[in-house]
Amino acid sequence: MTTRTTATAVPLARLLAMAFRLLIDGLHERLAERGWRDLRPAFGFVLLGLRGGPATLRELTELLGTSKQAVSKLVEAMVETGYVKRRTHPDDARAKTVQLTQRGHRLLAAVEEIYDELERQWADVIGRERIEGIREDLDAVLRSAYGEALPAVRPLGPEA
């Protein structure tokens, strides 16, 4: 195995960005192969935000760190494709909450299954122990930066 010097090593940020892209591209390819063809990449951020239960548009806006207009458009597209639905807020009849539909829950389950498959592929290359070590190391670094409550995964910009 060739060892690179620090001067010639690919920066960690670039490697993490490429690894993220590899996983996301693999996810979307496999989702399409399984019939999930009406997805937009930004749908995943809303799905993750709703995984724990219903949320208001304001809560989703804060969670995603983007504009209310962008979140409204995104939620509307997800309502049209049947992944989420709007409901009257239980405490305020003027307000609405957004929640996953059964289709949205099935998509989330498919995503988790595919991520497991992709991790197994990586484990075939570097070993299960190394995968778990990477997970533990990244968790430790992130928790040292953010504390016990890790932040939500957000889109890169307001154009999501």
Backbone torsions as a table, in degrees:
resi	resn	phi	psi	omega
1	MET	NA	134.2	-179.3
2	THR	-84.5	133.3	176.2
3	THR	-102.9	127.8	179.0
4	ARG	-90.3	147.1	173.7
5	THR	-79.1	163.2	-179.5
6	THR	-57.6	-35.7	-178.0
7	ALA	-66.8	-28.4	-177.2
8	THR	-106.6	-4.2	-178.6
9	ALA	-70.2	144.7	174.9
10	VAL	-70.8	130.9	-179.8
11	PRO	-57.0	141.7	-178.7
12	LEU	-56.1	-41.6	179.9
13	ALA	-58.2	-40.8	179.5
14	ARG	-68.0	-42.2	177.8
15	LEU	-62.4	-43.2	178.7
16	LEU	-63.6	-40.9	178.6
17	ALA	-63.6	-42.6	179.5
18	MET	-67.6	-39.3	178.7
19	ALA	-65.2	-42.4	176.6
20	PHE	-58.9	-47.4	-179.4
21	ARG	-61.6	-41.3	178.3
22	LEU	-59.9	-44.7	179.6
23	LEU	-66.9	-45.3	-177.8
24	ILE	-66.5	-43.2	177.6
25	ASP	-63.1	-42.5	177.5
26	GLY	-62.0	-41.1	177.6
27	LEU	-58.8	-51.2	-176.2
28	HIS	-68.2	-34.0	175.5
29	GLU	-63.0	-45.9	-178.5
30	ARG	-71.0	-35.2	175.6
31	LEU	-61.7	-44.0	179.1
32	ALA	-62.3	-41.7	178.2
33	GLU	-60.4	-28.8	-178.1
34	ARG	-95.0	9.8	174.4
35	GLY	97.2	-0.8	178.2
36	TRP	-87.4	82.0	-172.5
37	ARG	-106.2	-2.6	-176.9
38	ASP	-106.0	30.1	-176.5
39	LEU	-94.8	149.0	167.4
40	ARG	-113.4	146.0	-178.7
41	PRO	-53.3	-35.7	-177.3
42	ALA	-70.8	-16.0	178.7
43	PHE	-56.5	-35.7	-176.7
44	GLY	-59.3	-35.1	-179.5
45	PHE	-67.1	-39.2	177.8
46	VAL	-69.9	-42.9	178.2
47	LEU	-56.4	-44.8	178.6
48	LEU	-64.6	-38.7	179.5
49	GLY	-65.5	-27.8	-178.1
50	LEU	-99.0	-2.0	-177.8
51	ARG	-55.8	-36.6	-178.0
52	GLY	-85.5	-5.8	179.8
53	GLY	139.1	179.0	-177.4
54	PRO	-60.1	154.8	177.7
55	ALA	-145.2	155.4	174.7
56	THR	-83.8	165.6	175.7
57	LEU	-60.5	-38.4	178.8
58	ARG	-61.1	-44.7	179.2
59	GLU	-63.4	-41.4	177.9
60	LEU	-65.1	-38.5	178.3
61	THR	-60.9	-45.6	178.6
62	GLU	-65.0	-42.8	-178.0
63	LEU	-63.6	-43.4	-176.9
64	LEU	-84.2	-16.2	178.9
65	GLY	67.0	35.3	-179.3
66	THR	-132.4	-176.9	-175.2
67	SER	-77.1	156.1	177.8
68	LYS	-62.8	-36.8	178.7
69	GLN	-63.3	-43.3	179.4
70	ALA	-64.7	-43.0	179.6
71	VAL	-66.2	-41.3	178.4
72	SER	-59.6	-44.7	178.7
73	LYS	-63.5	-42.8	-179.3
74	LEU	-64.3	-45.9	179.0
75	VAL	-63.1	-40.7	179.1
76	GLU	-60.6	-43.7	177.9
77	ALA	-62.7	-36.5	-179.7
78	MET	-74.3	-31.3	174.1
79	VAL	-65.9	-45.3	-179.2
80	GLU	-61.3	-32.1	-179.9
81	THR	-92.8	-1.8	173.2
82	GLY	84.2	16.3	-179.9
83	TYR	-87.5	-27.9	178.8
84	VAL	-136.2	164.6	174.3
85	LYS	-138.7	155.6	176.0
86	ARG	-98.4	143.9	177.2
87	ARG	-136.0	156.1	174.0
88	THR	-66.8	135.3	180.0
89	HIS	-63.3	134.5	-176.7
90	PRO	-63.9	-24.3	-177.1
91	ASP	-106.1	-7.6	-176.7
92	ASP	-150.3	104.0	-175.5
93	ALA	-61.9	-19.0	178.8
94	ARG	-81.5	-20.1	-175.9
95	ALA	-98.1	159.1	178.3
96	LYS	-122.1	148.9	170.3
97	THR	-112.8	160.9	176.5
98	VAL	-116.8	135.9	179.0
99	GLN	-143.7	158.6	178.7
100	LEU	-69.3	143.3	170.3
101	THR	-90.1	177.3	175.2
102	GLN	-59.6	-39.0	177.7
103	ARG	-62.3	-41.2	177.6
104	GLY	-62.9	-40.8	177.0
105	HIS	-64.6	-39.5	178.1
106	ARG	-64.6	-40.1	177.4
107	LEU	-63.0	-45.3	179.1
108	LEU	-59.9	-39.8	177.4
109	ALA	-65.2	-40.3	178.1
110	ALA	-63.6	-40.1	178.7
111	VAL	-61.2	-47.4	-179.8
112	GLU	-62.0	-40.6	178.3
113	GLU	-62.4	-43.8	-179.6
114	ILE	-67.4	-41.3	176.9
115	TYR	-59.8	-38.2	175.6
116	ASP	-61.5	-43.1	178.4
117	GLU	-61.5	-44.8	-179.0
118	LEU	-64.6	-39.7	176.6
119	GLU	-63.8	-38.4	177.7
120	ARG	-63.5	-36.8	176.7
121	GLN	-63.0	-43.5	177.5
122	TRP	-63.1	-40.8	179.3
123	ALA	-63.0	-32.4	175.9
124	ASP	-63.5	-27.2	-178.9
125	VAL	-87.5	-46.0	-173.2
126	ILE	-117.2	-7.1	178.6
127	GLY	99.1	145.9	-179.2
128	ARG	-61.5	-39.2	-178.7
129	GLU	-62.4	-39.8	179.2
130	ARG	-67.9	-38.4	177.2
131	ILE	-60.6	-47.8	-180.0
132	GLU	-64.4	-35.8	176.9
133	GLY	-64.7	-42.9	176.9
134	ILE	-60.5	-45.9	-179.9
135	ARG	-59.6	-47.3	-179.5
136	GLU	-63.4	-42.3	-179.2
137	ASP	-66.2	-44.8	178.6
138	LEU	-64.8	-39.8	177.5
139	ASP	-60.1	-44.7	-179.3
140	ALA	-63.3	-44.7	179.8
141	VAL	-63.4	-46.1	-178.4
142	LEU	-65.4	-41.0	180.0
143	ARG	-69.5	-29.8	176.8
144	SER	-69.8	-28.1	179.7
145	ALA	-86.1	-37.6	-171.8
146	TYR	-111.4	-14.0	-175.1
147	GLY	91.9	-171.8	-175.5
148	GLU	-64.1	-34.8	-179.3
149	ALA	-90.5	102.9	179.4
150	LEU	-68.6	146.9	-178.7
151	PRO	-71.6	163.0	175.3
152	ALA	-67.2	151.7	172.7
153	VAL	-78.8	125.9	-174.3
154	ARG	-117.1	155.3	171.2
155	PRO	-66.4	161.4	-176.5
156	LEU	-74.7	-24.9	-178.0
157	GLY	-153.4	172.2	-176.8
158	PRO	-70.3	-9.7	-179.7
159	GLU	-81.6	3.6	-179.0
160	ALA	-53.0	NA	NA
